[in-house]
Amino acid sequence: MSAQLPQLSSIEIVMGESVMGLERKMFRGVFAPGEVVQLKQYCFTPGRVFEPGKYIVGELPDIAFEMGLVEQLPPVKGKSAEIKNTETPPE
C-alpha cells in the first residue's frame, strides 16, 4: 500500500512566496515600519489612488500587501550604501 498525499494547488512557504505560481505576496509584518518599499502597480482605495513608486511601509494600505502589489527594494551596494558626514567640522 502506498500513502497518498493530499493534492495542493500551491504550496506556501516563508514570506508568502508561492512555489506553484509566479506571484509573490508579502504581508506588512515582513517589513520594518520605516522601510522603503516599491509599489509595483496602481492600488485603488476608497480614499486615494496610490501610483506605482517608492513608499514607506506605513504609508500604504493593508490591501496593497494582501494583493501582492508591494516588494522589497534591493539592498544598496558599494560606496553609496555608506553614510557620509557632509558637515564641515568647526575650526
N, C-alpha and C positions, 0 to 999 in steps of 0.2 A: 504494500500500500504506500502511496505517496501522499504527503500532506499538500493540500492546495492552499496557496496564498490568496488573500483577497485581491481582487483587481483594483488598481488605483488609477485614477485618471491623471493625477500628477502627484509627485512626492514633494512635500515642502521641507526645506532644510533651513539652516541658520539664516536669519535676517530675511526670511520670506522669499528666498530665491527658489524658483520652480525648476525642477530638473527636466520636466517634460516640455515646458513652454519656454518661450523667449522672454516673457515678461518678468521683470524683477521688481517686486513690491517691497517697500520698506516702511515700517511704521515709525512714527515720530520718536519713540523711545530709543531708537537706534542712534540718533544724532544727539550731539550736545546742544543744550538750549541756545547758545550763541553761535553755533556753527553756520557757515555759509554753505548753502546747497544750490543745486541747479534745478529749476522747474523746466521740464522738457517740453511742455506744451501748454496751451491755454487751460486755465482752471476757472470755471464759472461758478459763482456762488450767488445767492440772492442779493447780497450787498455789494459785490465787487467782482470785477473780472481781473484775474491775475495773468499777466502776459509772461511768456517764457523768459527766463533770465535767472539771475542770481538773487537769492533771498536769504535772510536769516531765518532759521528754523521756526522761531516764534511768530514770524510774520505770515506764514502760510496756514491755511485751514487744514483741519484733520483730513478732509476728503481728498486733498491733493496727495497725501501719503497713502491713504487707503486705496486710491485708484492707481498707484504706482507711477505718479507723474513726477516724483522727486528722486534725484540721485545725488550721491556724494560727488564732490569735486575731487579731481585727482590731487595728490599732495604736490606742493610746490617743491621743485628741485633746485639744487645749485645755490649760488650766492643770493638769489632773490629770496630764498627762504630765511636768510639771516636778517635779524632786526638790527639796524644800524642806528647809532646815536647821531642825529644830524645837528644837534645843538653844539655851538661853539663853547668850549669851556671858558669861564671868566678868567681874565688876566689880572 
